[in-house]
Amino acid sequence: MLASVASPLYKQLESYKTDKVILDKLEDMFRGQAIMARQLGITSLMNTQKKENTLVKDHMVTLMRYFVRAMDNEANLDQNTKIEMVFKSLSKDFIGFQAAYNLGNKNLMLTQLMKELQSY
């Protein structure tokens, strides 16, 4: 198993006796990177704001890319959380849309929401 591992990593792992111990150690080593990637994805989402001259479609595509990245890193984002993040990223120009959405108890997918936001 260690024959295919890079030299510096090999030196770290060569003292371990079984494949299971080696795999456990590798998992521990990379778990921190996964946590950091997940946090980066969520932070990107939380800090994203629609810029004044950005089209709604472009902004939504950016958010969807962040959602995918966060979920690829095992972040658990349900549909309502995603919608809330979209609303928080929009300018005050969309407050009326958000109020109508909430009052109407709408439950849209992100692509449907994007279409409605574009026509607002």
MDAnalysis code that builds the backbone (N, CA, C; Angstrom):
import MDAnalysis as mda
import numpy as np

u = mda.Universe.empty(360, n_residues=120, atom_resindex=np.repeat(np.arange(120), 3), trajectory=True)
u.add_TopologyAttr("name", ["N", "CA", "C"] * 120)
u.add_TopologyAttr("resid", np.arange(1, 121))
u.add_TopologyAttr("resname", ["MET", "LEU", "ALA", "SER", "VAL", "ALA", "SER", "PRO", "LEU", "TYR", "LYS", "GLN", "LEU", "GLU", "SER", "TYR", "LYS", "THR", "ASP", "LYS", "VAL", "ILE", "LEU", "ASP", "LYS", "LEU", "GLU", "ASP", "MET", "PHE", "ARG", "GLY", "GLN", "ALA", "ILE", "MET", "ALA", "ARG", "GLN", "LEU", "GLY", "ILE", "THR", "SER", "LEU", "MET", "ASN", "THR", "GLN", "LYS", "LYS", "GLU", "ASN", "THR", "LEU", "VAL", "LYS", "ASP", "HIS", "MET", "VAL", "THR", "LEU", "MET", "ARG", "TYR", "PHE", "VAL", "ARG", "ALA", "MET", "ASP", "ASN", "GLU", "ALA", "ASN", "LEU", "ASP", "GLN", "ASN", "THR", "LYS", "ILE", "GLU", "MET", "VAL", "PHE", "LYS", "SER", "LEU", "SER", "LYS", "ASP", "PHE", "ILE", "GLY", "PHE", "GLN", "ALA", "ALA", "TYR", "ASN", "LEU", "GLY", "ASN", "LYS", "ASN", "LEU", "MET", "LEU", "THR", "GLN", "LEU", "MET", "LYS", "GLU", "LEU", "GLN", "SER", "TYR"])
u.atoms.positions = np.array([
    [0.822, -1.195, 0.000],
    [0.000, 0.000, 0.000],
    [0.864, 1.257, 0.000],
    [1.917, 1.267, 0.761],
    [2.754, 2.460, 0.867],
    [3.596, 2.708, -0.373],
    [3.704, 1.727, -1.255],
    [4.541, 1.885, -2.443],
    [4.055, 3.014, -3.340],
    [2.750, 3.286, -3.346],
    [2.208, 4.311, -4.233],
    [2.068, 5.676, -3.567],
    [2.564, 5.829, -2.354],
    [2.438, 7.077, -1.606],
    [3.675, 7.941, -1.830],
    [3.489, 9.251, -1.906],
    [4.602, 10.184, -2.089],
    [5.623, 10.029, -0.962],
    [6.881, 10.304, -1.275],
    [7.998, 10.070, -0.358],
    [7.839, 10.717, 1.023],
    [7.507, 12.027, 1.130],
    [7.373, 12.611, 2.477],
    [6.252, 11.954, 3.287],
    [5.166, 11.646, 2.612],
    [4.048, 10.992, 3.281],
    [4.432, 9.568, 3.673],
    [5.195, 8.910, 2.817],
    [5.668, 7.554, 3.102],
    [6.453, 7.529, 4.407],
    [7.329, 8.505, 4.579],
    [8.152, 8.561, 5.792],
    [7.278, 8.716, 7.042],
    [6.195, 9.478, 6.911],
    [5.301, 9.663, 8.057],
    [4.538, 8.385, 8.396],
    [4.245, 7.586, 7.377],
    [3.365, 6.435, 7.571],
    [4.096, 5.102, 7.716],
    [5.400, 5.064, 7.447],
    [6.094, 3.781, 7.388],
    [6.141, 3.044, 8.727],
    [5.975, 3.748, 9.822],
    [6.027, 3.075, 11.127],
    [4.720, 2.349, 11.470],
    [3.661, 2.624, 10.737],
    [2.383, 1.970, 11.016],
    [2.372, 0.573, 10.405],
    [1.810, -0.375, 11.132],
    [1.931, -1.791, 10.772],
    [0.844, -2.311, 9.836],
    [-0.384, -1.823, 9.959],
    [-1.467, -2.397, 9.153],
    [-2.067, -1.349, 8.222],
    [-2.700, -1.860, 7.173],
    [-3.361, -0.966, 6.226],
    [-4.450, -0.147, 6.906],
    [-5.170, -0.767, 7.830],
    [-6.240, -0.053, 8.532],
    [-5.683, 1.123, 9.316],
    [-4.591, 0.928, 10.006],
    [-3.982, 2.009, 10.781],
    [-3.520, 3.122, 9.841],
    [-2.947, 2.739, 8.707],
    [-2.496, 3.732, 7.722],
    [-3.688, 4.521, 7.189],
    [-4.760, 3.819, 6.829],
    [-5.951, 4.502, 6.313],
    [-6.562, 5.422, 7.359],
    [-6.602, 4.969, 8.606],
    [-7.120, 5.819, 9.682],
    [-6.281, 7.081, 9.832],
    [-4.982, 6.932, 9.756],
    [-4.073, 8.079, 9.884],
    [-4.269, 9.054, 8.713],
    [-4.383, 8.515, 7.497],
    [-4.619, 9.371, 6.327],
    [-5.944, 10.117, 6.460],
    [-6.967, 9.414, 6.926],
    [-8.270, 10.050, 7.123],
    [-8.160, 11.202, 8.119],
    [-7.449, 10.982, 9.203],
    [-7.240, 12.040, 10.198],
    [-6.509, 13.232, 9.594],
    [-5.514, 12.948, 8.746],
    [-4.712, 14.019, 8.152],
    [-5.554, 14.905, 7.237],
    [-6.476, 14.286, 6.503],
    [-7.242, 15.043, 5.517],
    [-8.570, 15.562, 6.047],
    [-8.992, 15.111, 7.210],
    [-10.252, 15.579, 7.796],
    [-10.212, 17.087, 8.032],
    [-9.087, 17.587, 8.506],
    [-8.950, 19.024, 8.755],
    [-9.116, 19.838, 7.490],
    [-8.586, 19.320, 6.375],
    [-8.734, 20.023, 5.103],
    [-10.193, 20.057, 4.667],
    [-10.914, 18.975, 4.897],
    [-12.331, 18.932, 4.530],
    [-13.135, 19.929, 5.354],
    [-12.820, 20.029, 6.639],
    [-13.521, 20.982, 7.501],
    [-13.248, 22.406, 7.043],
    [-11.997, 22.696, 6.707],
    [-11.653, 24.044, 6.237],
    [-12.352, 24.358, 4.920],
    [-12.428, 23.380, 4.013],
    [-13.102, 23.590, 2.733],
    [-14.586, 23.861, 2.952],
    [-15.202, 23.123, 3.875],
    [-16.622, 23.328, 4.182],
    [-16.847, 24.727, 4.745],
    [-15.986, 25.140, 5.662],
    [-16.109, 26.467, 6.265],
    [-15.907, 27.560, 5.226],
    [-14.964, 27.359, 4.316],
    [-14.726, 28.346, 3.265],
    [-15.957, 28.491, 2.374],
    [-16.581, 27.356, 2.033],
    [-17.786, 27.400, 1.207],
    [-18.921, 28.147, 1.883],
    [-19.139, 27.882, 3.156],
    [-20.198, 28.561, 3.908],
    [-19.869, 30.042, 4.070],
    [-18.614, 30.359, 4.353],
    [-18.200, 31.759, 4.499],
    [-18.412, 32.517, 3.199],
    [-18.087, 31.892, 2.074],
    [-18.310, 32.530, 0.774],
    [-19.782, 32.846, 0.583],
    [-20.637, 31.908, 0.953],
    [-22.082, 32.135, 0.840],
    [-22.537, 33.279, 1.731],
    [-22.057, 33.291, 2.957],
    [-22.495, 34.310, 3.912],
    [-22.019, 35.705, 3.521],
    [-20.909, 35.798, 2.837],
    [-20.346, 37.100, 2.485],
    [-20.753, 37.593, 1.103],
    [-21.468, 36.791, 0.352],
    [-21.845, 37.173, -1.005],
    [-23.005, 38.162, -0.979],
    [-22.817, 39.270, -1.646],
    [-23.863, 40.284, -1.796],
    [-23.996, 40.620, -3.277],
    [-25.231, 40.785, -3.731],
    [-25.449, 41.158, -5.128],
    [-24.942, 42.573, -5.342],
    [-24.066, 42.699, -6.318],
    [-23.547, 44.020, -6.655],
    [-24.572, 44.753, -7.517],
    [-24.535, 46.055, -7.454],
    [-25.555, 46.889, -8.091],
    [-25.729, 46.594, -9.580],
    [-24.661, 46.422, -10.311],
    [-24.762, 46.239, -11.764],
    [-24.756, 44.775, -12.193],
    [-24.838, 43.864, -11.241],
    [-24.825, 42.437, -11.564],
    [-26.241, 41.974, -11.883],
    [-26.376, 41.226, -12.952],
    [-27.674, 40.654, -13.293],
    [-28.071, 39.615, -12.245],
    [-29.372, 39.502, -11.998],
    [-29.878, 38.529, -11.028],
    [-29.424, 37.127, -11.419],
    [-29.496, 36.816, -12.694],
    [-29.106, 35.485, -13.160],
    [-27.646, 35.200, -12.811],
    [-26.762, 36.143, -13.076],
    [-25.337, 35.949, -12.773],
    [-25.114, 35.775, -11.271],
    [-25.818, 36.565, -10.483],
    [-25.701, 36.462, -9.029],
    [-26.186, 35.090, -8.549],
    [-27.305, 34.633, -9.070],
    [-27.850, 33.334, -8.671],
    [-26.930, 32.191, -9.093],
    [-26.341, 32.294, -10.268],
    [-25.401, 31.257, -10.716],
    [-24.206, 31.190, -9.768],
    [-23.719, 32.350, -9.342],
    [-22.618, 32.384, -8.373],
    [-23.032, 31.701, -7.076],
    [-24.212, 32.030, -6.573],
    [-24.697, 31.408, -5.338],
    [-24.860, 29.898, -5.502],
    [-25.400, 29.477, -6.627],
    [-25.591, 28.046, -6.860],
    [-24.245, 27.321, -6.891],
    [-23.247, 27.964, -7.464],
    [-21.903, 27.384, -7.480],
    [-21.394, 27.208, -6.049],
    [-21.615, 28.210, -5.207],
    [-21.218, 28.111, -3.799],
    [-22.002, 27.021, -3.070],
    [-23.300, 26.893, -3.376],
    [-24.104, 25.841, -2.755],
    [-23.548, 24.460, -3.108],
    [-23.226, 24.275, -4.379],
    [-22.676, 22.988, -4.822],
    [-21.351, 22.711, -4.129],
    [-20.497, 23.715, -4.068],
    [-19.193, 23.548, -3.419],
    [-19.369, 23.190, -1.939],
    [-20.291, 23.866, -1.277],
    [-20.528, 23.583, 0.145],
    [-21.066, 22.166, 0.331],
    [-21.981, 21.755, -0.525],
    [-22.553, 20.416, -0.402],
    [-21.537, 19.344, -0.786],
    [-20.659, 19.636, -1.749],
    [-19.583, 18.699, -2.083],
    [-18.679, 18.460, -0.883],
    [-18.587, 19.460, -0.030],
    [-17.777, 19.351, 1.185],
    [-18.620, 18.968, 2.397],
    [-19.774, 18.348, 2.115],
    [-20.650, 17.754, 3.123],
    [-21.327, 18.751, 4.055],
    [-21.512, 19.984, 3.598],
    [-22.335, 20.926, 4.356],
    [-23.793, 20.530, 4.134],
    [-24.589, 20.616, 5.159],
    [-25.986, 20.211, 5.076],
    [-26.852, 21.462, 4.963],
    [-27.233, 21.808, 3.745],
    [-28.054, 22.995, 3.500],
    [-29.384, 22.558, 2.904],
    [-30.470, 22.739, 3.659],
    [-31.771, 22.401, 3.100],
    [-32.254, 23.541, 2.200],
    [-33.349, 23.303, 1.509],
    [-33.853, 24.271, 0.529],
    [-34.197, 25.612, 1.176],
    [-34.821, 25.587, 2.348],
    [-35.187, 26.840, 3.019],
    [-33.956, 27.649, 3.412],
    [-32.904, 26.973, 3.840],
    [-31.662, 27.663, 4.192],
    [-31.062, 28.330, 2.964],
    [-31.088, 27.621, 1.845],
    [-30.561, 28.194, 0.597],
    [-31.354, 29.436, 0.195],
    [-32.680, 29.344, 0.292],
    [-33.536, 30.484, -0.067],
    [-33.234, 31.671, 0.846],
    [-33.110, 31.425, 2.139],
    [-32.773, 32.508, 3.081],
    [-31.434, 33.144, 2.735],
    [-30.463, 32.327, 2.362],
    [-29.152, 32.860, 1.989],
    [-29.255, 33.711, 0.726],
    [-30.095, 33.287, -0.208],
    [-30.310, 34.086, -1.423],
    [-30.897, 35.436, -1.034],
    [-31.949, 35.432, -0.213],
    [-32.586, 36.688, 0.181],
    [-31.624, 37.613, 0.919],
    [-30.792, 37.056, 1.786],
    [-29.838, 37.890, 2.533],
    [-28.772, 38.481, 1.626],
    [-28.550, 37.855, 0.484],
    [-27.523, 38.344, -0.434],
    [-28.042, 39.422, -1.383],
    [-29.354, 39.614, -1.410],
    [-29.946, 40.582, -2.338],
    [-29.960, 41.985, -1.738],
    [-30.057, 42.959, -2.626],
    [-30.129, 44.353, -2.174],
    [-31.528, 44.649, -1.631],
    [-31.673, 45.832, -1.052],
    [-32.966, 46.239, -0.479],
    [-34.037, 46.406, -1.552],
    [-33.625, 46.466, -2.801],
    [-34.589, 46.572, -3.896],
    [-35.520, 45.361, -3.956],
    [-35.120, 44.261, -3.342],
    [-35.888, 43.022, -3.423],
    [-36.699, 42.734, -2.158],
    [-36.807, 43.705, -1.259],
    [-37.563, 43.488, -0.017],
    [-39.027, 43.172, -0.319],
    [-39.604, 43.865, -1.280],
    [-40.993, 43.603, -1.664],
    [-41.171, 42.185, -2.187],
    [-40.229, 41.734, -2.985],
    [-40.285, 40.367, -3.508],
    [-40.217, 39.361, -2.364],
    [-39.302, 39.597, -1.440],
    [-39.132, 38.682, -0.312],
    [-40.398, 38.635, 0.547],
    [-41.008, 39.782, 0.788],
    [-42.241, 39.824, 1.579],
    [-43.349, 39.039, 0.881],
    [-43.504, 39.242, -0.423],
    [-44.529, 38.518, -1.176],
    [-44.253, 37.013, -1.161],
    [-42.986, 36.648, -1.278],
    [-42.596, 35.235, -1.246],
    [-42.983, 34.612, 0.093],
    [-42.643, 35.291, 1.178],
    [-42.936, 34.760, 2.516],
    [-44.432, 34.733, 2.808],
    [-45.158, 35.790, 2.412],
    [-46.602, 35.830, 2.647],
    [-47.331, 34.779, 1.825],
    [-46.822, 34.519, 0.636],
    [-47.455, 33.530, -0.238],
    [-47.083, 32.101, 0.099],
    [-46.262, 31.922, 1.129],
    [-45.797, 30.581, 1.511],
    [-45.309, 29.788, 0.306],
    [-44.581, 30.448, -0.554],
    [-44.060, 29.774, -1.741],
    [-42.946, 28.827, -1.336],
    [-42.799, 27.782, -2.107],
    [-41.737, 26.808, -1.866],
    [-41.108, 26.488, -3.220],
    [-40.245, 27.371, -3.680],
    [-39.670, 27.238, -5.010],
    [-38.295, 26.589, -4.962],
    [-37.946, 25.960, -6.059],
    [-36.574, 25.496, -6.243],
    [-35.743, 26.721, -6.633],
    [-34.427, 26.613, -6.518],
    [-33.568, 27.766, -6.807],
    [-33.717, 28.263, -8.240],
    [-33.868, 27.357, -9.191],
    [-34.014, 27.794, -10.584],
    [-35.326, 28.547, -10.788],
    [-36.394, 28.095, -10.117],
    [-37.673, 28.799, -10.202],
    [-37.570, 30.168, -9.536],
    [-36.901, 30.213, -8.395],
    [-36.703, 31.482, -7.693],
    [-35.929, 32.455, -8.576],
    [-34.908, 31.951, -9.252],
    [-34.108, 32.802, -10.128],
    [-34.986, 33.417, -11.222],
    [-35.855, 32.620, -11.821],
    [-36.739, 33.128, -12.877],
    [-37.667, 34.208, -12.337],
    [-38.222, 33.986, -11.150],
    [-39.126, 34.985, -10.567],
    [-38.380, 36.260, -10.183],
    [-37.171, 36.113, -9.668],
    [-36.369, 37.294, -9.317],
    [-36.016, 38.101, -10.567],
    [-35.758, 37.414, -11.666],
    [-35.413, 38.111, -12.904],
    [-36.579, 38.935, -13.426],
    [-37.796, 38.471, -13.182],
    [-38.958, 39.203, -13.682],
    [-39.465, 40.242, -12.688],
    [-38.843, 40.347, -11.510],
    [-39.275, 41.297, -10.490],
    [-38.815, 42.688, -10.840],
])
